[in-house]
Amino acid sequence: MKKTPSLLVFFIFLLVVTACGGPFTSTSSDLYVVKKAHSKDDNEAWIIAYDPNSITEKKEIKILVQELMVWNLIEVNKTYFSSYSKKGDNPWILDKIEHLGDNETIR
């Protein structure tokens, strides 16, 4: 008898903990880079890009680039294949980026 209430409390606790994380969204698509920028203190770097294959509008999105070496290699007015994600209301974060049709690079 005592196991049922404690088991119920455990499941409710588990439900609350998992719900607090917020939704996680991940996207993979072609990206056309329109602009690159960084903060004045060089702590944040980002790109402004859009999916050129989108059948709706070409909505520009801001994607944070955590690796500055990667940001340095990204060129404006070029299209890349990329994966980016975000958690809840946080900004998009670049997970992976590669040149289109480049099958010779080490991944």
Beta strands, then each sheet from edge to edge (+ up, - down):
strand 1: 24-38
strand 2: 45-50
strand 3: 61-64
strand 4: 79-87
strand 5: 92-99
sheet 1: 1+ 2- 3+ 5+ 4- 1+
end
